[in-house]
Amino acid sequence: MAVAIIPWWVVLIWAVFATLFYLFRYRDVESLRNPFIILGIFAVHMFFFAWSAILFILFEFIRSKMKKKAD
């Protein structure tokens, strides 16, 4: 949690949401069945709240643009 102004429960909600999103979105990926990788994803979203939110949005935006380009 880089910014102390943000309540810890908001960061926790974000970390849980982002982790569950990745689990459902990429459920066919074999490496996401490893609990340590899941815990690592959660930890990144928990401790690097602002950067993980920016990267999450950026990666999903790029992914959607690439998918539209392929269609």
PyMOL commands that place a pseudoatom at each C-alpha (Angstrom):
pseudoatom trace, name=CA, resn=MET, resi=1, chain=A, elem=C, hetatm=0, pos=[0.000, 0.000, 0.000]
pseudoatom trace, name=CA, resn=ALA, resi=2, chain=A, elem=C, hetatm=0, pos=[2.025, 2.892, -1.272]
pseudoatom trace, name=CA, resn=VAL, resi=3, chain=A, elem=C, hetatm=0, pos=[-0.470, 5.623, -0.403]
pseudoatom trace, name=CA, resn=ALA, resi=4, chain=A, elem=C, hetatm=0, pos=[-1.491, 5.798, 3.242]
pseudoatom trace, name=CA, resn=ILE, resi=5, chain=A, elem=C, hetatm=0, pos=[-4.564, 7.928, 2.505]
pseudoatom trace, name=CA, resn=ILE, resi=6, chain=A, elem=C, hetatm=0, pos=[-6.350, 4.986, 0.889]
pseudoatom trace, name=CA, resn=PRO, resi=7, chain=A, elem=C, hetatm=0, pos=[-8.094, 2.784, 3.494]
pseudoatom trace, name=CA, resn=TRP, resi=8, chain=A, elem=C, hetatm=0, pos=[-6.727, -0.741, 3.766]
pseudoatom trace, name=CA, resn=TRP, resi=9, chain=A, elem=C, hetatm=0, pos=[-10.139, -2.298, 3.095]
pseudoatom trace, name=CA, resn=VAL, resi=10, chain=A, elem=C, hetatm=0, pos=[-10.354, -0.571, -0.312]
pseudoatom trace, name=CA, resn=VAL, resi=11, chain=A, elem=C, hetatm=0, pos=[-6.974, -2.013, -1.224]
pseudoatom trace, name=CA, resn=LEU, resi=12, chain=A, elem=C, hetatm=0, pos=[-8.077, -5.443, 0.022]
pseudoatom trace, name=CA, resn=ILE, resi=13, chain=A, elem=C, hetatm=0, pos=[-11.243, -5.326, -2.076]
pseudoatom trace, name=CA, resn=TRP, resi=14, chain=A, elem=C, hetatm=0, pos=[-9.197, -4.340, -5.148]
pseudoatom trace, name=CA, resn=ALA, resi=15, chain=A, elem=C, hetatm=0, pos=[-6.680, -7.130, -4.565]
pseudoatom trace, name=CA, resn=VAL, resi=16, chain=A, elem=C, hetatm=0, pos=[-9.412, -9.755, -4.187]
pseudoatom trace, name=CA, resn=PHE, resi=17, chain=A, elem=C, hetatm=0, pos=[-11.287, -8.482, -7.251]
pseudoatom trace, name=CA, resn=ALA, resi=18, chain=A, elem=C, hetatm=0, pos=[-8.190, -8.387, -9.464]
pseudoatom trace, name=CA, resn=THR, resi=19, chain=A, elem=C, hetatm=0, pos=[-7.039, -11.835, -8.333]
pseudoatom trace, name=CA, resn=LEU, resi=20, chain=A, elem=C, hetatm=0, pos=[-10.463, -13.388, -8.941]
pseudoatom trace, name=CA, resn=PHE, resi=21, chain=A, elem=C, hetatm=0, pos=[-10.691, -11.625, -12.298]
pseudoatom trace, name=CA, resn=TYR, resi=22, chain=A, elem=C, hetatm=0, pos=[-7.390, -13.130, -13.413]
pseudoatom trace, name=CA, resn=LEU, resi=23, chain=A, elem=C, hetatm=0, pos=[-8.442, -16.563, -12.148]
pseudoatom trace, name=CA, resn=PHE, resi=24, chain=A, elem=C, hetatm=0, pos=[-11.690, -16.511, -14.130]
pseudoatom trace, name=CA, resn=ARG, resi=25, chain=A, elem=C, hetatm=0, pos=[-10.304, -14.742, -17.208]
pseudoatom trace, name=CA, resn=TYR, resi=26, chain=A, elem=C, hetatm=0, pos=[-7.296, -17.034, -17.569]
pseudoatom trace, name=CA, resn=ARG, resi=27, chain=A, elem=C, hetatm=0, pos=[-8.723, -20.247, -16.099]
pseudoatom trace, name=CA, resn=ASP, resi=28, chain=A, elem=C, hetatm=0, pos=[-7.294, -22.306, -18.970]
pseudoatom trace, name=CA, resn=VAL, resi=29, chain=A, elem=C, hetatm=0, pos=[-3.716, -21.298, -18.148]
pseudoatom trace, name=CA, resn=GLU, resi=30, chain=A, elem=C, hetatm=0, pos=[-1.976, -24.174, -16.399]
pseudoatom trace, name=CA, resn=SER, resi=31, chain=A, elem=C, hetatm=0, pos=[0.352, -22.044, -14.256]
pseudoatom trace, name=CA, resn=LEU, resi=32, chain=A, elem=C, hetatm=0, pos=[-2.576, -20.262, -12.568]
pseudoatom trace, name=CA, resn=ARG, resi=33, chain=A, elem=C, hetatm=0, pos=[-3.485, -23.510, -10.834]
pseudoatom trace, name=CA, resn=ASN, resi=34, chain=A, elem=C, hetatm=0, pos=[-0.427, -23.087, -8.619]
pseudoatom trace, name=CA, resn=PRO, resi=35, chain=A, elem=C, hetatm=0, pos=[-1.509, -21.548, -5.260]
pseudoatom trace, name=CA, resn=PHE, resi=36, chain=A, elem=C, hetatm=0, pos=[1.826, -19.730, -4.870]
pseudoatom trace, name=CA, resn=ILE, resi=37, chain=A, elem=C, hetatm=0, pos=[1.317, -17.886, -8.142]
pseudoatom trace, name=CA, resn=ILE, resi=38, chain=A, elem=C, hetatm=0, pos=[-2.204, -16.946, -7.082]
pseudoatom trace, name=CA, resn=LEU, resi=39, chain=A, elem=C, hetatm=0, pos=[-0.857, -15.704, -3.762]
pseudoatom trace, name=CA, resn=GLY, resi=40, chain=A, elem=C, hetatm=0, pos=[1.812, -13.740, -5.634]
pseudoatom trace, name=CA, resn=ILE, resi=41, chain=A, elem=C, hetatm=0, pos=[-0.794, -12.069, -7.840]
pseudoatom trace, name=CA, resn=PHE, resi=42, chain=A, elem=C, hetatm=0, pos=[-2.784, -11.151, -4.746]
pseudoatom trace, name=CA, resn=ALA, resi=43, chain=A, elem=C, hetatm=0, pos=[0.329, -9.782, -3.010]
pseudoatom trace, name=CA, resn=VAL, resi=44, chain=A, elem=C, hetatm=0, pos=[1.272, -7.632, -5.999]
pseudoatom trace, name=CA, resn=HIS, resi=45, chain=A, elem=C, hetatm=0, pos=[-2.212, -6.148, -6.118]
pseudoatom trace, name=CA, resn=MET, resi=46, chain=A, elem=C, hetatm=0, pos=[-2.252, -5.653, -2.358]
pseudoatom trace, name=CA, resn=PHE, resi=47, chain=A, elem=C, hetatm=0, pos=[1.135, -3.994, -1.925]
pseudoatom trace, name=CA, resn=PHE, resi=48, chain=A, elem=C, hetatm=0, pos=[1.414, -2.101, -5.210]
pseudoatom trace, name=CA, resn=PHE, resi=49, chain=A, elem=C, hetatm=0, pos=[-2.181, -0.887, -5.314]
pseudoatom trace, name=CA, resn=ALA, resi=50, chain=A, elem=C, hetatm=0, pos=[-1.885, 2.098, -7.655]
pseudoatom trace, name=CA, resn=TRP, resi=51, chain=A, elem=C, hetatm=0, pos=[0.589, 0.535, -10.088]
pseudoatom trace, name=CA, resn=SER, resi=52, chain=A, elem=C, hetatm=0, pos=[-1.341, -2.707, -10.276]
pseudoatom trace, name=CA, resn=ALA, resi=53, chain=A, elem=C, hetatm=0, pos=[-4.572, -0.852, -11.031]
pseudoatom trace, name=CA, resn=ILE, resi=54, chain=A, elem=C, hetatm=0, pos=[-2.927, 1.114, -13.838]
pseudoatom trace, name=CA, resn=LEU, resi=55, chain=A, elem=C, hetatm=0, pos=[-1.264, -1.968, -15.316]
pseudoatom trace, name=CA, resn=PHE, resi=56, chain=A, elem=C, hetatm=0, pos=[-4.474, -4.008, -14.974]
pseudoatom trace, name=CA, resn=ILE, resi=57, chain=A, elem=C, hetatm=0, pos=[-6.441, -1.456, -16.988]
pseudoatom trace, name=CA, resn=LEU, resi=58, chain=A, elem=C, hetatm=0, pos=[-3.645, -0.983, -19.516]
pseudoatom trace, name=CA, resn=PHE, resi=59, chain=A, elem=C, hetatm=0, pos=[-3.138, -4.713, -20.155]
pseudoatom trace, name=CA, resn=GLU, resi=60, chain=A, elem=C, hetatm=0, pos=[-6.848, -5.382, -20.560]
pseudoatom trace, name=CA, resn=PHE, resi=61, chain=A, elem=C, hetatm=0, pos=[-7.189, -2.406, -22.916]
pseudoatom trace, name=CA, resn=ILE, resi=62, chain=A, elem=C, hetatm=0, pos=[-4.295, -3.618, -25.059]
pseudoatom trace, name=CA, resn=ARG, resi=63, chain=A, elem=C, hetatm=0, pos=[-5.686, -7.154, -25.020]
pseudoatom trace, name=CA, resn=SER, resi=64, chain=A, elem=C, hetatm=0, pos=[-9.100, -5.976, -26.206]
pseudoatom trace, name=CA, resn=LYS, resi=65, chain=A, elem=C, hetatm=0, pos=[-7.542, -3.874, -28.996]
pseudoatom trace, name=CA, resn=MET, resi=66, chain=A, elem=C, hetatm=0, pos=[-5.449, -6.820, -30.169]
pseudoatom trace, name=CA, resn=LYS, resi=67, chain=A, elem=C, hetatm=0, pos=[-8.513, -9.078, -30.131]
pseudoatom trace, name=CA, resn=LYS, resi=68, chain=A, elem=C, hetatm=0, pos=[-10.517, -6.582, -32.213]
pseudoatom trace, name=CA, resn=LYS, resi=69, chain=A, elem=C, hetatm=0, pos=[-7.635, -6.275, -34.664]
pseudoatom trace, name=CA, resn=ALA, resi=70, chain=A, elem=C, hetatm=0, pos=[-7.483, -10.056, -35.080]
pseudoatom trace, name=CA, resn=ASP, resi=71, chain=A, elem=C, hetatm=0, pos=[-11.214, -10.287, -35.880]
for i in range(1, 71): cmd.bond("trace and resi %d" % i, "trace and resi %d" % (i + 1))
show_as sticks, trace
zoom trace
